[in-house]
């Protein structure tokens, strides 16, 4: 009995040494690759055998395999060529949205050496998306008494690509009444403004038709268009103005659906129907408009779905306040989701069991 207990104790101590050694290898050995998105299935990523200091045939002989920590495996080992290859097409926009850097991390276990190597693959953006507008046709109502120089915000185009491949600018079709001005926010988002250059006359031209083009900087250049219909109406010369251009709120992830987060407010200096303001979320591709609900009359923002800190820690909600004839003011709400202790720890164990004789030398 005593001999058996000593034997088990030796195995425990040996496994502890192995685990400590493994942790050292994880921190000390890292392999870096960089590839463009949307490569074909089976495309070459890197010579993993060479970078591990092995011959291609040794990958199989030494039990080399990918440990992806429970996530979807985007890569595979080709044990014949010793290469790391793509398992399926990788769409950078789906994986990383508009994060500046898109990295995929996983480990490679070499079983016979009990070594784990950390692998990091950077997914580079390609120009696989064209700028597009949410609506093919935009409608703008402008009073015939509007003074030249008045600016009218237009809907921004959206391009999920990054850097030079993303939205770079706008162009307006030639016309006698309007020019285009492109503004940029602090975070680099470009939005178009229609500037009235020549006074309108409803009796001569009750409506105007323009074309707005958004283009990116890729090769070749990709573009998207939206038609603009300008309806000429009588006087409404003040757009709604929010009391704050930026609202912030922090909320725990476990608040129930329907929780009121905050109330926004915009005022319009006009009178009558021209001063009646309604509030809207600017819809973008994604789930923000489904997670939050904005009361168009009161400006109250509340949750319409459960929040999950582990899914998203931060949301940006774009708002518009419109008056009776369609002039708009813009603002943003920044929602920070606070973590609560709603998840149990997860333990991932990768181990190899070997036997050792009791009379083995130290």
Kinemage of the C-alpha trace (Angstrom):
@kinemage 1
@onewidth
@group {chain A} dominant
@subgroup {mainchain}
@vectorlist {calphas} color= white
{ca unk a 1} P 0.000 0.000 0.000
{ca unk a 2} L 2.798 2.432 0.933
{ca unk a 3} L 4.647 1.669 -2.324
{ca unk a 4} L 1.484 2.387 -4.330
{ca unk a 5} L 0.970 5.734 -2.544
{ca unk a 6} L 4.580 6.702 -3.213
{ca unk a 7} L 4.120 5.760 -6.859
{ca unk a 8} L 1.020 7.991 -7.164
{ca unk a 9} L 2.840 10.832 -5.429
{ca unk a 10} L 5.692 10.587 -7.918
{ca unk a 11} L 3.232 10.748 -10.817
{ca unk a 12} L 1.549 13.844 -9.343
{ca unk a 13} L 4.871 15.627 -8.886
{ca unk a 14} L 5.955 14.653 -12.396
{ca unk a 15} L 2.707 15.965 -13.921
{ca unk a 16} L 3.129 19.204 -11.975
{ca unk a 17} L 6.609 19.620 -13.434
{ca unk a 18} L 5.205 18.951 -16.906
{ca unk a 19} L 2.486 21.579 -16.460
{ca unk a 20} L 4.951 24.169 -15.224
{ca unk a 21} L 7.185 23.428 -18.181
{ca unk a 22} L 4.224 23.748 -20.515
{ca unk a 23} L 3.346 27.193 -19.163
{ca unk a 24} L 6.932 28.283 -19.804
{ca unk a 25} L 6.770 27.041 -23.387
{ca unk a 26} L 3.509 28.918 -23.992
{ca unk a 27} L 5.036 32.178 -22.886
{ca unk a 28} L 8.364 31.611 -24.606
{ca unk a 29} L 7.407 30.236 -28.016
{ca unk a 30} L 5.185 32.241 -30.365
{ca unk a 31} L 4.781 32.038 -34.132
{ca unk a 32} L 3.403 34.948 -36.138
{ca unk a 33} L 1.780 34.898 -39.600
{ca unk a 34} L -0.047 37.467 -41.717
{ca unk a 35} L -2.536 36.669 -44.499
{ca unk a 36} L -5.250 38.506 -46.468
{ca unk a 37} L -8.886 37.671 -45.838
{ca unk a 38} L -11.082 35.644 -48.236
{ca unk a 39} L -8.348 33.182 -49.279
{ca unk a 40} L -9.501 29.853 -50.714
{ca unk a 41} L -9.965 26.831 -48.469
{ca unk a 42} L -6.659 24.968 -48.189
{ca unk a 43} L -4.551 28.068 -48.949
{ca unk a 44} L -1.035 28.198 -47.522
{ca unk a 45} L -0.563 30.235 -44.341
{ca unk a 46} L 2.964 29.282 -43.257
{ca unk a 47} L 5.544 26.502 -43.060
{ca unk a 48} L 4.642 25.411 -39.557
{ca unk a 49} L 6.972 22.409 -39.567
{ca unk a 50} L 9.976 24.612 -40.339
{ca unk a 51} L 8.959 27.176 -37.731
{ca unk a 52} L 8.642 24.401 -35.132
{ca unk a 53} L 12.060 23.067 -36.087
{ca unk a 54} L 10.605 19.801 -37.424
{ca unk a 55} L 10.541 17.873 -40.673
{ca unk a 56} L 7.081 17.671 -42.327
{ca unk a 57} L 6.765 13.953 -41.521
{ca unk a 58} L 7.460 14.642 -37.858
{ca unk a 59} L 4.213 16.578 -37.428
{ca unk a 60} L 2.257 13.328 -37.495
{ca unk a 61} L 4.924 11.202 -35.824
{ca unk a 62} L 5.193 13.545 -32.852
{ca unk a 63} L 1.451 14.032 -32.496
{ca unk a 64} L 1.332 17.701 -33.477
{ca unk a 65} L -2.187 19.096 -33.450
{ca unk a 66} L -4.073 22.387 -33.139
{ca unk a 67} L -5.671 23.263 -29.817
{ca unk a 68} L -8.262 25.962 -30.504
{ca unk a 69} L -9.602 26.444 -26.957
{ca unk a 70} L -13.170 25.519 -27.848
{ca unk a 71} L -13.511 28.163 -30.560
{ca unk a 72} L -14.115 27.515 -34.235
{ca unk a 73} L -10.968 26.176 -35.886
{ca unk a 74} L -10.067 28.418 -38.817
{ca unk a 75} L -6.824 26.596 -39.648
{ca unk a 76} L -5.588 23.020 -40.164
{ca unk a 77} L -2.261 21.206 -40.352
{ca unk a 78} L -1.191 19.588 -43.626
{ca unk a 79} L 0.991 16.804 -42.217
{ca unk a 80} L 2.288 15.837 -45.669
{ca unk a 81} L 3.694 19.254 -46.581
{ca unk a 82} L 4.251 20.515 -43.051
{ca unk a 83} L 2.126 23.592 -43.789
{ca unk a 84} L -0.506 25.506 -41.863
{ca unk a 85} L -3.510 25.960 -44.186
{ca unk a 86} L -6.924 27.636 -44.105
{ca unk a 87} L -9.817 25.369 -43.158
{ca unk a 88} L -12.520 27.705 -44.493
{ca unk a 89} L -12.730 31.170 -46.033
{ca unk a 90} L -12.113 33.904 -43.464
{ca unk a 91} L -14.228 37.055 -43.602
{ca unk a 92} L -12.415 39.762 -41.651
{ca unk a 93} L -15.513 41.917 -41.313
{ca unk a 94} L -17.498 39.103 -39.656
{ca unk a 95} L -14.690 38.253 -37.256
{ca unk a 96} L -13.444 41.685 -36.247
{ca unk a 97} L -15.981 44.225 -37.551
{ca unk a 98} L -14.033 47.503 -37.817
{ca unk a 99} L -11.296 46.856 -35.297
{ca unk a 100} L -7.989 48.245 -36.514
{ca unk a 101} L -6.172 44.925 -36.088
{ca unk a 102} L -7.724 41.484 -36.574
{ca unk a 103} L -5.824 38.656 -34.863
{ca unk a 104} L -6.632 34.947 -34.546
{ca unk a 105} L -4.855 33.074 -31.781
{ca unk a 106} L -4.538 29.351 -31.166
{ca unk a 107} L -2.003 26.824 -29.861
{ca unk a 108} L -0.177 23.893 -31.445
{ca unk a 109} L 0.560 20.965 -29.145
{ca unk a 110} L 3.507 18.670 -29.883
{ca unk a 111} L 2.506 15.704 -27.767
{ca unk a 112} L 5.722 13.697 -27.539
{ca unk a 113} L 7.600 16.762 -26.241
{ca unk a 114} L 4.612 18.094 -24.289
{ca unk a 115} L 5.235 21.526 -25.784
{ca unk a 116} L 2.611 24.081 -26.679
{ca unk a 117} L 3.410 26.786 -29.211
{ca unk a 118} L 1.311 29.945 -29.413
{ca unk a 119} L 0.369 30.923 -32.983
{ca unk a 120} L -1.004 34.324 -33.966
{ca unk a 121} L -2.383 35.021 -37.450
{ca unk a 122} L -3.150 38.571 -38.507
{ca unk a 123} L -6.020 38.821 -41.015
{ca unk a 124} L -5.446 41.737 -43.386
{ca unk a 125} L -8.284 43.581 -45.058
{ca unk a 126} L -8.904 43.445 -48.803
{ca unk a 127} L -11.263 45.676 -50.755
{ca unk a 128} L -14.120 43.175 -50.969
{ca unk a 129} L -16.925 45.582 -50.046
{ca unk a 130} L -18.270 48.626 -51.843
{ca unk a 131} L -19.705 51.617 -49.947
{ca unk a 132} L -23.474 51.385 -49.780
{ca unk a 133} L -26.354 53.491 -48.502
{ca unk a 134} L -29.121 52.098 -46.353
{ca unk a 135} L -31.711 53.450 -48.802
{ca unk a 136} L -31.443 53.708 -52.579
{ca unk a 137} L -33.404 56.943 -52.550
{ca unk a 138} L -33.179 59.803 -50.047
{ca unk a 139} L -35.907 62.398 -49.674
{ca unk a 140} L -35.114 65.911 -48.512
{ca unk a 141} L -37.676 68.643 -47.926
{ca unk a 142} L -36.361 72.210 -48.128
{ca unk a 143} L -38.206 75.485 -47.809
{ca unk a 144} L -38.051 77.817 -50.777
{ca unk a 145} L -37.138 80.605 -48.334
{ca unk a 146} L -34.003 78.787 -47.177
{ca unk a 147} L -30.977 81.054 -47.463
{ca unk a 148} L -28.016 80.088 -49.665
{ca unk a 149} L -25.235 78.567 -47.599
{ca unk a 150} L -27.644 76.437 -45.519
{ca unk a 151} L -26.304 72.949 -44.883
{ca unk a 152} L -28.397 69.774 -44.889
{ca unk a 153} L -27.057 66.544 -43.443
{ca unk a 154} L -27.340 63.530 -45.716
{ca unk a 155} L -27.258 59.841 -44.834
{ca unk a 156} L -23.738 58.475 -44.639
{ca unk a 157} L -22.650 55.485 -46.680
{ca unk a 158} L -21.260 52.424 -44.916
{ca unk a 159} L -18.203 50.388 -45.930
{ca unk a 160} L -17.090 47.610 -43.546
{ca unk a 161} L -13.554 47.512 -45.012
{ca unk a 162} L -10.659 49.180 -43.208
{ca unk a 163} L -8.020 51.786 -43.991
{ca unk a 164} L -7.682 52.867 -47.603
{ca unk a 165} L -10.236 50.220 -48.611
{ca unk a 166} L -12.939 51.935 -46.562
{ca unk a 167} L -15.088 54.943 -47.454
{ca unk a 168} L -12.890 57.825 -48.691
{ca unk a 169} L -15.270 60.437 -50.083
{ca unk a 170} L -18.466 61.493 -51.831
{ca unk a 171} L -19.384 63.114 -55.134
{ca unk a 172} L -22.571 64.933 -56.146
{ca unk a 173} L -24.013 64.984 -59.642
{ca unk a 174} L -23.757 68.376 -61.452
{ca unk a 175} L -26.648 70.773 -60.733
{ca unk a 176} L -27.384 74.499 -60.392
{ca unk a 177} L -28.550 74.686 -56.787
{ca unk a 178} L -26.381 72.519 -54.538
{ca unk a 179} L -22.765 71.728 -53.765
{ca unk a 180} L -21.415 68.967 -51.558
{ca unk a 181} L -19.347 69.387 -48.421
{ca unk a 182} L -17.757 66.377 -46.715
{ca unk a 183} L -17.166 66.579 -42.966
{ca unk a 184} L -15.242 64.191 -40.713
{ca unk a 185} L -15.921 63.311 -37.088
{ca unk a 186} L -13.182 62.928 -34.488
{ca unk a 187} L -13.130 59.164 -35.079
{ca unk a 188} L -12.605 59.609 -38.841
{ca unk a 189} L -16.162 58.901 -40.042
{ca unk a 190} L -16.995 60.936 -43.155
{ca unk a 191} L -20.505 62.252 -43.695
{ca unk a 192} L -21.900 64.397 -46.539
{ca unk a 193} L -23.690 67.718 -46.287
{ca unk a 194} L -25.733 69.271 -49.053
{ca unk a 195} L -25.059 73.025 -49.265
{ca unk a 196} L -27.576 75.299 -50.929
{ca unk a 197} L -25.721 77.594 -53.334
{ca unk a 198} L -28.638 79.181 -55.210
{ca unk a 199} L -32.080 80.052 -53.845
{ca unk a 200} L -34.955 77.709 -54.654
{ca unk a 201} L -38.233 78.684 -56.315
{ca unk a 202} L -41.048 76.216 -55.739
{ca unk a 203} L -43.150 77.687 -58.550
{ca unk a 204} L -40.389 77.006 -61.081
{ca unk a 205} L -39.024 73.736 -59.718
{ca unk a 206} L -41.179 71.946 -57.149
{ca unk a 207} L -38.645 69.154 -56.818
{ca unk a 208} L -35.050 68.351 -57.820
{ca unk a 209} L -33.297 65.043 -58.508
{ca unk a 210} L -29.636 64.495 -57.617
{ca unk a 211} L -27.284 61.508 -57.383
{ca unk a 212} L -24.876 61.049 -54.461
{ca unk a 213} L -21.906 58.722 -55.033
{ca unk a 214} L -19.727 57.274 -52.263
{ca unk a 215} L -16.333 55.794 -53.185
{ca unk a 216} L -13.505 53.967 -51.448
{ca unk a 217} L -9.737 53.990 -52.030
{ca unk a 218} L -9.149 50.370 -53.042
{ca unk a 219} L -7.817 49.057 -56.336
{ca unk a 220} L -10.005 49.013 -58.265
{ca unk a 221} L -12.128 51.705 -56.648
{ca unk a 222} L -15.570 50.537 -55.522
{ca unk a 223} L -18.553 52.869 -55.229
{ca unk a 224} L -22.221 53.019 -54.309
{ca unk a 225} L -24.934 55.537 -55.175
{ca unk a 226} L -28.145 56.945 -53.753
{ca unk a 227} L -30.724 59.097 -55.492
{ca unk a 228} L -31.722 62.322 -53.746
{ca unk a 229} L -35.132 63.852 -54.284
{ca unk a 230} L -35.359 67.442 -53.027
{ca unk a 231} L -38.938 68.553 -52.393
{ca unk a 232} L -39.245 72.335 -52.232
{ca unk a 233} L -41.608 73.560 -49.494
{ca unk a 234} L -42.340 76.720 -47.613
{ca unk a 235} L -40.334 78.152 -44.715
{ca unk a 236} L -38.685 76.005 -42.092
{ca unk a 237} L -35.292 77.521 -41.342
{ca unk a 238} L -34.238 75.877 -38.072
{ca unk a 239} L -33.130 72.294 -37.541
{ca unk a 240} L -33.534 70.553 -34.178
{ca unk a 241} L -30.550 70.810 -31.837
{ca unk a 242} L -29.800 68.233 -29.156
{ca unk a 243} L -29.000 69.516 -25.679
{ca unk a 244} L -25.857 67.349 -25.876
{ca unk a 245} L -23.960 66.155 -28.918
{ca unk a 246} L -22.797 63.104 -26.950
{ca unk a 247} L -24.657 61.188 -24.249
{ca unk a 248} L -23.002 58.542 -22.075
{ca unk a 249} L -24.507 55.872 -19.860
{ca unk a 250} L -23.179 52.801 -18.013
{ca unk a 251} L -25.443 49.855 -17.328
{ca unk a 252} L -24.917 46.415 -15.679
{ca unk a 253} L -25.332 43.518 -18.077
{ca unk a 254} L -28.065 41.884 -15.948
{ca unk a 255} L -30.679 44.654 -16.158
{ca unk a 256} L -34.091 43.353 -17.294
{ca unk a 257} L -35.513 44.058 -20.719
{ca unk a 258} L -37.329 47.382 -20.894
{ca unk a 259} L -34.979 49.160 -18.475
{ca unk a 260} L -34.890 52.931 -19.084
{ca unk a 261} L -31.290 54.045 -19.685
{ca unk a 262} L -31.644 57.788 -20.352
{ca unk a 263} L -33.752 60.447 -22.079
{ca unk a 264} L -32.432 62.613 -24.909
{ca unk a 265} L -33.829 65.993 -25.791
{ca unk a 266} L -33.676 68.279 -28.814
{ca unk a 267} L -35.283 71.658 -29.353
{ca unk a 268} L -36.315 73.535 -32.492
{ca unk a 269} L -36.523 77.323 -32.603
{ca unk a 270} L -39.358 77.239 -35.137
{ca unk a 271} L -43.057 77.325 -34.236
{ca unk a 272} L -46.013 75.056 -34.901
{ca unk a 273} L -45.455 71.843 -36.818
{ca unk a 274} L -41.918 72.938 -37.665
{ca unk a 275} L -40.954 72.814 -33.990
{ca unk a 276} L -42.379 69.349 -33.272
{ca unk a 277} L -39.412 67.024 -32.847
{ca unk a 278} L -39.368 63.245 -33.188
{ca unk a 279} L -36.414 60.992 -32.405
{ca unk a 280} L -34.985 58.104 -34.439
{ca unk a 281} L -32.086 55.670 -34.301
{ca unk a 282} L -29.851 55.752 -37.381
{ca unk a 283} L -29.902 52.151 -38.519
{ca unk a 284} L -26.591 50.545 -39.402
{ca unk a 285} L -25.722 46.952 -40.312
{ca unk a 286} L -25.576 45.071 -37.007
{ca unk a 287} L -27.762 44.461 -33.976
{ca unk a 288} L -27.722 47.820 -32.128
{ca unk a 289} L -31.188 48.819 -33.351
{ca unk a 290} L -32.559 45.490 -32.072
{ca unk a 291} L -30.927 45.673 -28.626
{ca unk a 292} L -32.134 49.193 -27.769
{ca unk a 293} L -35.451 50.951 -28.333
{ca unk a 294} L -35.862 54.709 -28.672
{ca unk a 295} L -39.240 56.298 -28.017
{ca unk a 296} L -39.707 58.634 -30.985
{ca unk a 297} L -41.915 61.037 -28.993
{ca unk a 298} L -40.316 61.199 -25.523
{ca unk a 299} L -36.688 60.462 -26.473
{ca unk a 300} L -36.454 57.689 -23.852
{ca unk a 301} L -33.881 55.004 -24.609
{ca unk a 302} L -34.503 51.575 -23.091
{ca unk a 303} L -33.287 48.000 -23.573
{ca unk a 304} L -35.327 45.710 -25.789
{ca unk a 305} L -33.084 42.643 -25.376
{ca unk a 306} L -30.861 41.238 -22.640
{ca unk a 307} L -27.328 42.621 -22.531
{ca unk a 308} L -24.249 40.384 -22.328
{ca unk a 309} L -20.869 41.833 -21.347
{ca unk a 310} L -19.132 38.768 -22.816
{ca unk a 311} L -20.726 39.470 -26.238
{ca unk a 312} L -20.273 43.252 -26.375
{ca unk a 313} L -18.833 45.676 -23.832
{ca unk a 314} L -19.677 48.897 -25.666
{ca unk a 315} L -22.305 50.277 -28.043
{ca unk a 316} L -22.501 53.481 -30.083
{ca unk a 317} L -26.018 54.598 -30.997
{ca unk a 318} L -26.469 57.353 -33.589
{ca unk a 319} L -29.543 59.542 -33.154
{ca unk a 320} L -31.494 61.925 -35.330
{ca unk a 321} L -34.026 64.508 -34.273
{ca unk a 322} L -36.386 65.524 -37.085
{ca unk a 323} L -38.813 68.386 -37.148
{ca unk a 324} L -42.095 68.545 -39.046
{ca unk a 325} L -40.522 69.195 -42.439
{ca unk a 326} L -37.569 66.851 -42.113
{ca unk a 327} L -34.655 69.031 -40.980
{ca unk a 328} L -32.377 66.961 -38.794
{ca unk a 329} L -29.981 67.247 -35.885
{ca unk a 330} L -27.574 64.494 -34.874
{ca unk a 331} L -26.175 63.137 -31.602
{ca unk a 332} L -24.621 59.942 -30.279
{ca unk a 333} L -25.178 57.763 -27.223
{ca unk a 334} L -22.257 55.766 -25.845
{ca unk a 335} L -23.479 52.784 -23.796
{ca unk a 336} L -20.950 50.972 -21.612
{ca unk a 337} L -22.000 47.490 -20.428
{ca unk a 338} L -20.691 46.654 -16.949
{ca unk a 339} L -19.639 43.115 -16.139
{ca unk a 340} L -21.382 41.143 -13.393
{ca unk a 341} L -20.348 37.768 -12.010
{ca unk a 342} L -22.655 35.625 -14.168
{ca unk a 343} L -20.193 33.070 -15.566
{ca unk a 344} L -18.443 30.167 -13.880
{ca unk a 345} L -14.721 29.676 -14.615
{ca unk a 346} L -13.893 27.450 -17.565
{ca unk a 347} L -10.897 25.136 -17.345
{ca unk a 348} L -9.197 23.784 -20.469
{ca unk a 349} L -6.888 20.826 -19.714
{ca unk a 350} L -4.522 19.373 -22.278
{ca unk a 351} L -2.463 16.542 -20.850
{ca unk a 352} L -0.509 13.433 -21.762
{ca unk a 353} L -0.318 10.434 -19.413
{ca unk a 354} L 2.902 8.421 -19.384
{ca unk a 355} L 4.177 5.638 -17.125
{ca unk a 356} L 7.449 5.685 -15.219
{ca unk a 357} L 9.056 2.797 -13.299
{ca unk a 358} L 9.398 3.304 -9.556
{ca unk a 359} L 13.171 2.709 -9.704
{ca unk a 360} L 13.812 5.408 -12.337
{ca unk a 361} L 16.852 7.583 -11.458
{ca unk a 362} L 16.204 11.254 -10.556
